[in-house]
Amino acid sequence: MGPDARSAEESFDEFAAFALPRLRRVAYAYCQDWHRSDDAVQGALERVYSAWSRVRSGDAYGYTRTTLVRLLVSEGRRPWRRHEVTTDDLTPHEHSRRSAPASTGHPPPTEQELFALLADLSPGQRAVVVLRYFEHLSVAETARTLGCSEGTVKSQTHAARQALRELLTDPSEQGAPR
C-alpha cells in the first residue's frame, strides 16, 4: 500500500469515526431499529469508501448522509421489509395519545416518543422530517439529498406536520393539543 492509499484510508477512518454517531442517529430516527440503523450506516460507509477519492474533496458528511437516507428509503421499498417489525416492548402502541409541547401544560415528548411518532409517518414524510428537523437542512438541501423537487419536500413536510398534529391531539380534548 502506497503513501497516498494509506493517507486516503486514514482520512476515511477519521471521517467514519467522526460521522458514525450522527449517522446512526439519523438512521435510527428514520427506521426505529438500531440493528437496521447499524446495517444501513455500514452500507452507506462502504459505498462512500469505494468513492472516497472523489468524496473527500467535497462535503463528505453530506454525501454520506445522502447515501444513507437513499439506502434506507430504497430498502424500505423491498417486499420483505414491508412485514411487521417486532420489538421487545409487549405493550400495545398507542401513538395517538402522545404528549405535546410544554406550552399546553403537558411535558414535552422524549426523544424516544418522537422517534415512535415518526414511525407512523410514510417513508417519504419520515425522510423529510429527519432531514429538515433532525439534520436542519433547508428545503433545497433536502430536495437534493432525496433527489426530488422542492415542491415535493414542501408537500411532504406539510403532510407530515398535519399527521403529527393529529397524533398529538387527544380526542377527549375536542381538538386541543395535549
CYANA upper distance limits for C-alpha pairs under 8 A (distance plus 0.5 A):
  1 MET  CA      5 ALA  CA      6.56
  1 MET  CA      6 ARG  CA      6.98
  2 GLY  CA      6 ARG  CA      6.73
  3 PRO  CA      7 SER  CA      6.53
  4 ASP  CA      8 ALA  CA      6.60
  5 ALA  CA      9 GLU  CA      6.60
  6 ARG  CA     10 GLU  CA      6.57
  7 SER  CA     11 SER  CA      6.58
  8 ALA  CA     12 PHE  CA      6.63
  8 ALA  CA     52 TRP  CA      7.99
  8 ALA  CA     53 SER  CA      7.75
  9 GLU  CA     13 ASP  CA      6.61
 10 GLU  CA     14 GLU  CA      6.68
 11 SER  CA     15 PHE  CA      6.62
 12 PHE  CA     16 ALA  CA      6.48
 12 PHE  CA     49 TYR  CA      7.49
 12 PHE  CA     52 TRP  CA      7.69
 12 PHE  CA     56 ARG  CA      8.46
 13 ASP  CA     17 ALA  CA      6.64
 14 GLU  CA     18 PHE  CA      6.73
 15 PHE  CA     19 ALA  CA      6.49
 15 PHE  CA     60 ALA  CA      8.46
 16 ALA  CA     20 LEU  CA      6.08
 16 ALA  CA     45 LEU  CA      7.88
 17 ALA  CA     21 PRO  CA      8.44
 19 ALA  CA     23 LEU  CA      6.53
 19 ALA  CA     61 TYR  CA      7.32
 20 LEU  CA     24 ARG  CA      6.54
 20 LEU  CA     41 VAL  CA      8.07
 21 PRO  CA     25 ARG  CA      6.84
 22 ARG  CA     26 VAL  CA      6.80
 23 LEU  CA     27 ALA  CA      6.64
 23 LEU  CA     41 VAL  CA      6.97
 23 LEU  CA     65 ARG  CA      7.28
 23 LEU  CA     68 LEU  CA      8.32
 24 ARG  CA     28 TYR  CA      6.51
 24 ARG  CA     34 TRP  CA      8.38
 24 ARG  CA     37 SER  CA      6.42
 24 ARG  CA     38 ASP  CA      6.90
 24 ARG  CA     41 VAL  CA      6.85
 25 ARG  CA     29 ALA  CA      6.53
 26 VAL  CA     30 TYR  CA      6.88
 26 VAL  CA    130 VAL  CA      7.26
 26 VAL  CA    134 PHE  CA      7.86
 26 VAL  CA    135 GLU  CA      8.24
 27 ALA  CA     31 CYS  CA      6.69
 27 ALA  CA     32 GLN  CA      8.38
 27 ALA  CA     37 SER  CA      5.41
 27 ALA  CA     38 ASP  CA      8.35
 27 ALA  CA     40 ALA  CA      7.63
 27 ALA  CA     41 VAL  CA      7.63
 27 ALA  CA     68 LEU  CA      7.85
 27 ALA  CA     69 VAL  CA      7.82
 27 ALA  CA     72 LEU  CA      8.08
 28 TYR  CA     32 GLN  CA      5.38
 28 TYR  CA     33 ASP  CA      6.34
 28 TYR  CA     34 TRP  CA      6.43
 28 TYR  CA     36 ARG  CA      8.43
 28 TYR  CA     37 SER  CA      5.80
 29 ALA  CA    115 PHE  CA      6.10
 29 ALA  CA    118 LEU  CA      7.85
 29 ALA  CA    130 VAL  CA      7.06
 30 TYR  CA     72 LEU  CA      8.32
 30 TYR  CA    115 PHE  CA      8.40
 30 TYR  CA    118 LEU  CA      7.80
 30 TYR  CA    119 ALA  CA      8.10
 30 TYR  CA    126 ARG  CA      6.64
 30 TYR  CA    127 ALA  CA      6.88
 30 TYR  CA    130 VAL  CA      7.09
 31 CYS  CA     36 ARG  CA      7.75
 31 CYS  CA     37 SER  CA      7.38
 31 CYS  CA     72 LEU  CA      8.22
 31 CYS  CA    119 ALA  CA      7.67
 32 GLN  CA     37 SER  CA      8.30
 32 GLN  CA    115 PHE  CA      7.15
 32 GLN  CA    116 ALA  CA      7.73
 32 GLN  CA    119 ALA  CA      7.41
 33 ASP  CA     37 SER  CA      6.46
 34 TRP  CA     38 ASP  CA      6.55
 35 HIS  CA     39 ASP  CA      6.77
 36 ARG  CA     40 ALA  CA      6.57
 37 SER  CA     41 VAL  CA      6.59
 38 ASP  CA     42 GLN  CA      6.54
 39 ASP  CA     43 GLY  CA      6.61
 40 ALA  CA     44 ALA  CA      6.60
 40 ALA  CA     68 LEU  CA      6.93
 40 ALA  CA     71 LEU  CA      7.40
 40 ALA  CA     72 LEU  CA      7.11
 41 VAL  CA     45 LEU  CA      6.55
 41 VAL  CA     68 LEU  CA      6.76
 42 GLN  CA     46 GLU  CA      6.59
 43 GLY  CA     47 ARG  CA      6.83
 43 GLY  CA     68 LEU  CA      8.21
 44 ALA  CA     48 VAL  CA      6.67
 44 ALA  CA     64 THR  CA      6.86
 44 ALA  CA     67 THR  CA      6.15
 44 ALA  CA     68 LEU  CA      5.56
 44 ALA  CA     71 LEU  CA      7.71
 45 LEU  CA     49 TYR  CA      6.42
 45 LEU  CA     64 THR  CA      7.37
 46 GLU  CA     50 SER  CA      6.92
 47 ARG  CA     51 ALA  CA      7.21
 47 ARG  CA     67 THR  CA      8.32
 48 VAL  CA     52 TRP  CA      6.20
 48 VAL  CA     55 VAL  CA      7.72
 48 VAL  CA     63 TYR  CA      8.35
 48 VAL  CA     64 THR  CA      6.82
 48 VAL  CA     67 THR  CA      8.32
 51 ALA  CA     55 VAL  CA      6.63
 52 TRP  CA     56 ARG  CA      6.17
 53 SER  CA     57 SER  CA      7.95
 54 ARG  CA     58 GLY  CA      8.18
 55 VAL  CA     59 ASP  CA      7.51
 55 VAL  CA     60 ALA  CA      6.07
 55 VAL  CA     63 TYR  CA      7.71
 56 ARG  CA     60 ALA  CA      6.04
 59 ASP  CA     63 TYR  CA      6.66
 60 ALA  CA     64 THR  CA      6.57
 61 TYR  CA     65 ARG  CA      6.47
 62 GLY  CA     66 THR  CA      6.57
 63 TYR  CA     67 THR  CA      6.71
 64 THR  CA     68 LEU  CA      6.55
 65 ARG  CA     69 VAL  CA      6.62
 65 ARG  CA    145 THR  CA      8.42
 66 THR  CA     70 ARG  CA      6.56
 66 THR  CA    145 THR  CA      5.46
 66 THR  CA    146 LEU  CA      7.49
 67 THR  CA     71 LEU  CA      6.50
 68 LEU  CA     72 LEU  CA      6.73
 69 VAL  CA     73 VAL  CA      6.63
 69 VAL  CA    127 ALA  CA      7.63
 69 VAL  CA    145 THR  CA      8.38
 69 VAL  CA    146 LEU  CA      7.95
 70 ARG  CA     74 SER  CA      6.43
 70 ARG  CA    145 THR  CA      8.42
 70 ARG  CA    146 LEU  CA      7.05
 71 LEU  CA     75 GLU  CA      6.44
 72 LEU  CA     76 GLY  CA      6.60
 73 VAL  CA     77 ARG  CA      7.23
 73 VAL  CA    123 PRO  CA      7.15
 73 VAL  CA    124 GLY  CA      8.18
 73 VAL  CA    127 ALA  CA      8.18
 74 SER  CA     78 ARG  CA      7.70
 75 GLU  CA     81 ARG  CA      7.65
 76 GLY  CA     81 ARG  CA      6.23
 76 GLY  CA     82 ARG  CA      7.51
 76 GLY  CA    123 PRO  CA      8.08
 77 ARG  CA     81 ARG  CA      7.52
 77 ARG  CA     82 ARG  CA      7.88
 78 ARG  CA     82 ARG  CA      7.44
 79 PRO  CA     83 HIS  CA      8.25
 94 GLU  CA     98 ARG  CA      8.44
 95 HIS  CA    116 ALA  CA      7.83
 95 HIS  CA    117 LEU  CA      6.75
 95 HIS  CA    120 ASP  CA      8.16
 95 HIS  CA    167 LEU  CA      6.77
 96 SER  CA    166 GLU  CA      7.86
 96 SER  CA    167 LEU  CA      4.86
 96 SER  CA    168 LEU  CA      6.68
 96 SER  CA    169 THR  CA      7.51
 96 SER  CA    170 ASP  CA      7.72
 97 ARG  CA    167 LEU  CA      7.14
 97 ARG  CA    168 LEU  CA      6.66
 97 ARG  CA    169 THR  CA      7.37
 97 ARG  CA    170 ASP  CA      6.38
 98 ARG  CA    109 PRO  CA      7.76
 98 ARG  CA    113 GLU  CA      7.96
 98 ARG  CA    167 LEU  CA      7.40
 98 ARG  CA    168 LEU  CA      5.78
 98 ARG  CA    169 THR  CA      8.21
 98 ARG  CA    170 ASP  CA      8.50
 98 ARG  CA    178 ARG  CA      8.02
 99 SER  CA    106 HIS  CA      6.76
 99 SER  CA    107 PRO  CA      7.08
 99 SER  CA    108 PRO  CA      6.76
 99 SER  CA    109 PRO  CA      6.08
 99 SER  CA    168 LEU  CA      6.86
 99 SER  CA    178 ARG  CA      6.16
100 ALA  CA    104 THR  CA      7.57
100 ALA  CA    106 HIS  CA      6.91
100 ALA  CA    107 PRO  CA      7.41
100 ALA  CA    108 PRO  CA      5.95
100 ALA  CA    109 PRO  CA      6.64
100 ALA  CA    168 LEU  CA      6.44
100 ALA  CA    177 PRO  CA      7.19
100 ALA  CA    178 ARG  CA      5.76
101 PRO  CA    105 GLY  CA      8.36
101 PRO  CA    106 HIS  CA      7.16
101 PRO  CA    107 PRO  CA      6.96
101 PRO  CA    108 PRO  CA      5.03
101 PRO  CA    109 PRO  CA      7.56
101 PRO  CA    178 ARG  CA      8.33
102 ALA  CA    106 HIS  CA      5.68
102 ALA  CA    107 PRO  CA      5.47
102 ALA  CA    108 PRO  CA      5.62
104 THR  CA    177 PRO  CA      7.69
104 THR  CA    178 ARG  CA      6.75
105 GLY  CA    178 ARG  CA      8.46
106 HIS  CA    178 ARG  CA      7.12
109 PRO  CA    113 GLU  CA      6.16
109 PRO  CA    114 LEU  CA      6.81
110 THR  CA    114 LEU  CA      6.78
111 GLU  CA    115 PHE  CA      6.65
112 GLN  CA    116 ALA  CA      6.66
113 GLU  CA    117 LEU  CA      6.74
114 LEU  CA    118 LEU  CA      6.84
115 PHE  CA    119 ALA  CA      7.13
116 ALA  CA    120 ASP  CA      7.78
117 LEU  CA    121 LEU  CA      7.89
117 LEU  CA    164 LEU  CA      7.63
117 LEU  CA    167 LEU  CA      7.99
118 LEU  CA    126 ARG  CA      6.46
119 ALA  CA    126 ARG  CA      8.00
121 LEU  CA    125 GLN  CA      6.37
121 LEU  CA    126 ARG  CA      6.11
121 LEU  CA    160 ALA  CA      7.12
121 LEU  CA    163 ALA  CA      7.70
122 SER  CA    126 ARG  CA      6.50
123 PRO  CA    127 ALA  CA      6.59
124 GLY  CA    128 VAL  CA      6.77
124 GLY  CA    156 GLN  CA      7.28
125 GLN  CA    129 VAL  CA      6.65
125 GLN  CA    156 GLN  CA      5.64
125 GLN  CA    157 THR  CA      6.84
125 GLN  CA    159 ALA  CA      7.67
125 GLN  CA    160 ALA  CA      5.84
126 ARG  CA    130 VAL  CA      6.58
126 ARG  CA    160 ALA  CA      7.92
127 ALA  CA    131 LEU  CA      6.67
128 VAL  CA    132 ARG  CA      6.32
128 VAL  CA    142 THR  CA      7.39
128 VAL  CA    153 VAL  CA      6.99
128 VAL  CA    156 GLN  CA      7.25
128 VAL  CA    157 THR  CA      6.75
129 VAL  CA    133 TYR  CA      6.02
129 VAL  CA    134 PHE  CA      7.65
129 VAL  CA    157 THR  CA      7.07
129 VAL  CA    160 ALA  CA      7.78
130 VAL  CA    134 PHE  CA      5.44
130 VAL  CA    135 GLU  CA      6.95
131 LEU  CA    135 GLU  CA      5.33
131 LEU  CA    136 HIS  CA      6.85
131 LEU  CA    137 LEU  CA      6.33
131 LEU  CA    142 THR  CA      6.74
132 ARG  CA    136 HIS  CA      5.35
132 ARG  CA    137 LEU  CA      5.29
132 ARG  CA    138 SER  CA      6.88
132 ARG  CA    139 VAL  CA      7.74
132 ARG  CA    142 THR  CA      7.20
133 TYR  CA    137 LEU  CA      7.80
137 LEU  CA    141 GLU  CA      6.19
137 LEU  CA    142 THR  CA      6.39
138 SER  CA    142 THR  CA      6.54
139 VAL  CA    143 ALA  CA      6.61
139 VAL  CA    150 GLU  CA      6.51
139 VAL  CA    153 VAL  CA      6.88
139 VAL  CA    154 LYS  CA      7.58
140 ALA  CA    144 ARG  CA      6.76
140 ALA  CA    150 GLU  CA      6.37
141 GLU  CA    145 THR  CA      6.62
142 THR  CA    146 LEU  CA      6.63
142 THR  CA    150 GLU  CA      8.35
142 THR  CA    153 VAL  CA      7.50
143 ALA  CA    147 GLY  CA      6.20
143 ALA  CA    148 CYS  CA      5.52
143 ALA  CA    149 SER  CA      5.99
143 ALA  CA    150 GLU  CA      5.82
143 ALA  CA    152 THR  CA      8.23
143 ALA  CA    153 VAL  CA      6.57
144 ARG  CA    148 CYS  CA      7.08
144 ARG  CA    149 SER  CA      8.31
148 CYS  CA    152 THR  CA      6.99
148 CYS  CA    153 VAL  CA      7.88
149 SER  CA    153 VAL  CA      7.11
150 GLU  CA    154 LYS  CA      6.71
151 GLY  CA    155 SER  CA      6.62
152 THR  CA    156 GLN  CA      6.46
153 VAL  CA    157 THR  CA      6.47
154 LYS  CA    158 HIS  CA      6.63
155 SER  CA    159 ALA  CA      6.60
156 GLN  CA    160 ALA  CA      6.48
157 THR  CA    161 ARG  CA      6.62
158 HIS  CA    162 GLN  CA      6.73
159 ALA  CA    163 ALA  CA      6.66
160 ALA  CA    164 LEU  CA      6.56
161 ARG  CA    165 ARG  CA      6.47
162 GLN  CA    166 GLU  CA      6.79
163 ALA  CA    167 LEU  CA      6.74
164 LEU  CA    168 LEU  CA      6.61
165 ARG  CA    169 THR  CA      6.78
165 ARG  CA    177 PRO  CA      8.19
168 LEU  CA    177 PRO  CA      6.64
168 LEU  CA    178 ARG  CA      6.89
169 THR  CA    173 GLU  CA      8.30
169 THR  CA    175 GLY  CA      6.86
169 THR  CA    176 ALA  CA      6.90
169 THR  CA    177 PRO  CA      4.99
169 THR  CA    178 ARG  CA      6.21
170 ASP  CA    174 GLN  CA      7.84
170 ASP  CA    175 GLY  CA      7.56
170 ASP  CA    176 ALA  CA      7.56
170 ASP  CA    177 PRO  CA      6.77
170 ASP  CA    178 ARG  CA      6.26
171 PRO  CA    175 GLY  CA      6.91
173 GLU  CA    177 PRO  CA      7.95
173 GLU  CA    178 ARG  CA      8.14
